[in-house]
C-alpha cells in the first residue's frame, strides 16, 4: 500500500489559494464527434495528438489535468516528464459508446488502476457515473464504493463524477432537484472530490445558480467542482463564479477550455493564445470565489 497523504495530494491539484482550476482531456467518442463536426480528421491518432498538444499548452496554468489511458497516454507521459508540477488525474472509467457517441454507460475499470498509479506522478483517479432520474437503483453504487476504497488503498485521491441525464427544461423532472439527489447519494460514499454539472446548466441567473449550488454543497459534504459540458461558452465563467460563491471549490472543465480550438485551422496556436486567455479568466474566477479545499474537506 502506498503512503496516502491527502493534504499533499490536495495541494498537488489545487491553486495556491486552495481552489481547483483543472482541465479535462478524457473525452473519447464525444471528442471524436467534435473533430468530425469541425471538419478535422478524427482517427485515433488525431485524438491522441490533440490531447498531447492540449496537455502541453494548458499544463503550465491549470492546477491539474485529467487524461484517459485510451487516447491520452502520450498526454500523460508529456505531463509526467515535462510538467511534474501540474497535478495529474487519470480516468479509470470504461465507456460504453458507439463511434461518435453518445455515451451510453460508464463502468469502473479496476484493472488499470494499479498500473497507472505505479507509473508515478498520479495525484488522483476519476470515475464517471450516470444518475438517471427516477431510477436510482441503476446508479452503479458498487462501482463507486469500490473506486473510493481502491483509491485509498493506492494512495491517491478519488474524484467521483456524477452526471445527471436530462435537461432543465424537460417537464418530466426537475434537473436541480436530481442534481442534489445525485450529489447526496454519491457524497455519502465520501469521495475526496466530487464533480458534477453546473446547477441549471448555467441557464438561470447568478443568484439562482448560487442558491442551487448551496444545496449541492450541503448534499455532497466535501469538496466539489463543476464541469463545463452543456453550458453556453459565454456563460461559463460567470456561472462558475456563482457556483463557487455557493460553495463549489472550482472546476474541472474540458470543452469550456479547448472546444474553440477545434474550429481553428491551427488548434495548437489557438490553445497557446486564446485558449490560455480563456483558462486565465477561469483561474481568476477560481482564485476569487472558490471555496478552498481545506475549508471543504470532511473532518
N, C-alpha and C positions, 0 to 999 in steps of 0.2 A: 504494500500500500504506500502511495506517495504521501509526502507531508502535505497537509491541507491547511493553508494559512489564508482564510477568507479575506482578511484585511489586505494583505499584499495582492491577492488576486483581484479584489475590487479596485484597488488603486491602479492596477495594470490596465484596466479597461475604461477608466474614468478620466475626466478632465481634472486639472489641479484643484478646482473648486468642488469636486465631488459629483458633478453631473456626468451623464453619459451622452456622448456625441459619436455614435457608432454607425458604420456604413455596411449595408448588407449586399453581398455579391453572390448569394447562394441560390438565386433563381435558376431554374433549369428550363423546362419546356416553355414556361411563360416568357423567359428571356428570348428563347429561340423565336417565338411568335413575334416579339417586338422587333427582332432583327428582320424577319420576313416582311413585316408590315412597313418597315423603313426602307425596304429595298436592298438590304445588305445580305451577303452570303450568310447562311445560317447552319453550316455544318458544325460538328462537334469542335473542331479545331478553331473555328471562328469564335465560338463562345469562350473557349479556353483562352485564346489570345486577348479577347476583350477584358475578361476578368483579370488577367495578369496586368494589363495596362492600367485598368481602373484601380487595382490594388496599389500599384506603384504611385499613381497620381494622388490618391486620397490619403495614403498611409501617413504622410508627414503631418496631416492636420487632424484626422479622425482619432478619437481616443481608442478605437478598436475597429477591426474589420472582420466581417463574417464571411467565410468561404465554405464551399462544399467540396467533398472529396470525389465528386463525379467529374465535373468540368473545371474545378478550381484548384487542382493540385499544383499547377505552375504558379498560381497566385499565392497559395500557401507557402510554397518554397521561397518565393520572392520576399514575402513578409518575414519569414524566418531569417533569411540571410541578409536582407538589406534594411529591414525596419524592425529590428527586435524590440525597439522601444514602444511600438504600437501593439496594443493587445490583439491577440489572435483568437478568434472564436471559430469553431468548426461545426458544421451541421452534421448531425448523425441521424437524420431522418431519411427514410427511403420513400420516395414519392411514387405513387401510382398515377400516371398521367400519360395520355396519348401524345404523340408528336404534336407540338404546338399547344398542348394543353386542351382544356383546363385541368388543373389538379383535382383528382377525384378522391384520393385518400393519402394519408401520410402515416407511416408506422416507424417505430424505433428500430434502427439497425444497430443492434448492440455489438455485432461482430467487428465494426470498425472503430469502436470507442477506444479500446486499449491500444491498438497500433498507432492511432492518431496521437494520443497523448504521449506514447513512448517516443514519438518523433521529436518531442520537445517544443517548447515555446507556446504551448496552448494554455490560454487563461480560462476558457470556458467552452462548453459544448452546448449546442442548441437543438431542441426538438420542437417541430411544428405539429400542432394537432388542431383538428377542426372542433368547433362547437356548433352542433346543429340544433336550432331552437325546437323545443318540444320533443326532442329525442335524446335526452341527457344520457340514456342508457348506452348510446352509441359512442359517447366520449370514451376514448381509449385510456381509461384511468390506470390500468395495469401498466401500460407502456410509460405513462407519465411518472408513476410511482417508481418504477424500476429505473427510469432515466435519472431521477433525482438521487436515488440511492447509489447508482453506479458512479455518478459524478463525484459524490462524496468519497467513495472508495478510491477513485482515481486521483483525487486531489485537485479537481478543477471545479469551477463554478457551473451550476446548472442554469441555463437560460431556457425557460419554457415559453413557447409561443402559442397562444390560443387565439384562433381566428374564427369569428362568428360568420356563418354563411348567411347571406341575405343583405338587403339594402334598407336603409332607414325609412324609405317611403313605401315599402311593402305593407299592405294592410293586414297581413296575417300575423304579424308580430311586431313588438317594439324593440328596435335594434339596441337601444341603450340599456333597456332592462335585461336583454340577453347578454350584453357585454358585461354587465355587473354579475349576472349569474355565472357566466363562464369564469370571470375573474375570481369569484368566491370559491368555486369548485376547485380550480387549479391552484389558487392561493393556499388552500388547505394542505396541499402537498409540499408546501414550503420550498419552492424553487428559490435559488439565490437571486434571480432576476426574472420578472415576468414581462412578456412582450405582447402587446395587443393593438387593435385598431384605435384610431382616434375616436373619441366619443362623437357621435353624429356624423362620423367620417368628415368632420370639418365643415359641415353644411350649415350649422347653426351659428349664432353669434358667439363671440368670445366668452361672454358671460355665461351662456348656457353650456358651452364646452367645459369651462372651468367648473361649473356646478356638477356636471356629469362626471368629470374627472375625479372629483372628490368622492363620489360614490365608488368609483373603481379603486381609488386609494384605500378606502375603508375595507373594501371587499378583499383586495389582494393581501394586505397586511405586511407588505415588504416592498422593496424597490420595483418599479415597473417603468417600462419605456413604450413609446408609441412607434408604429410603423407608418409608412407613407402611402402604401397602395390604397387606391380608392379615393384619395384626396386630390382635389384640384391643385395643380402645382403652384398657382399664385396664392393659394390659401394656406399652404402647408406651414410656413414659418410662423405666421400669426396664430394658427391653431395649435401648434406645438407650444408656443408661449402660454396660451390659455390652459392647455393640459398640464403644463409644468406648474402654473400657479395653483392648479387644483391638486397638486401632489405628485405628478409624474417626475421621474428622475432623469428624463431626457428622451433620447430617440435612438432607434436602430432602423435606419431608413435606407432603402435601395433606390427605387425608381425616382424618389424625390431628389436624389443626388445625381444619378447617372443617366436617366432616361433621355434627357435632352441631347446627350452626346450621340445617340443613335440617329438623330435627324441631321447630323452634321456629316459632311464629306470627310472630315478628319476627326474621328472620335477622340483620339489621344490629345490633339491640340485643344479640342473643346473642353475636355476634362481638366487639362492643365490651366485653362483660363477661366471660362465661365463656370465650369464645374467646381473649381476651388472657391470661386466667389459665392456660389450657392451654399457650399459647405461652410464657408466663413460666416455667412448670415445665420446659419443654424447654430454654429458654435457660439455666436454672440447671444442668441436666444437662450441656449442651454446654460451658459455661464451666468446669465442674469436671473433666470427664473426657475431652473430645475431644482428639485429637492435633492440635496446632497445625499449620496448613498448612506453615509454614517447615520443620518437622521431617519432613514427609512428602513434600515435592516431590522429584523426581528431581534428582540433582546430576550 
